[in-house]
Amino acid sequence: MNIDIAEGKWKQLKGEVKNRWGKLTDDELNQVEGRSERLVGLLQERYGLEREQAEKEIEFLLR
């Protein structure tokens, strides 16, 4: 499933991401730059999620 995040929309979503996943730092979120693969990796690292679950979490946020 393709869950690419547009860079323009990323600025709007960043606040929601921070609220949902508070362990992620501002610096980490700035490095993500709207790239879903980077966000998936951070969620896996910080929250111990499997790749598929991290992708589902991001997809849910985008709805």
N, C-alpha and C positions, 0 to 999 in steps of 0.2 A: 504494500500500500504506500502511495506517495504522500508524504506529509510535509512537503517543503513549505517553509515559512518565508513569505516575501519580506525583504529587508524593510520596506516601508511599514508594513504591518507589525514588524518586530518591535518597533519603538512603542507601539500601543500595547502589545502583548507582554512586554518585559515586566511591567508592574504586576500583571496577573500571575506571571510565572514566579515572580519573587514572593507574592502572597501565598501561592500554592506550595512552593518548594523553598522555604525560608533558609535552608542550609546553603543555597547557592549564593555566592557573593556577587557584588556589583561587578567586580573585575571579571569574574567568570562569565557573567551574562553579557558583558561588553565583548568578550572574546567570541561568544557564540555568533554574534552578528546576524541573527536570523537564520542560521544554518541548522536545520533539524538534526543532522548527524552529530553535530557537536553537542546539542542539547540532549540528545539520546545518551551520548557518552557520559555527560555530567550526571544525568539521572541514574545511570547504572553505577557510576562511581560513588556518588554521595548517598544514594538510597538503597543500593544493592538490588536494583530492579533488573530483571532480565530484559533483553533488548525488546522483545515483543511487548512486554508490559509497559516499558518506557514509551514506545511508539504509541500505544493505546492511550496513555496518559496525555501525551501531547495532542493527539487527535481529539480527545475529549475537550481539551482546553480551546482548540480552534473552532469548536462548534458555536 
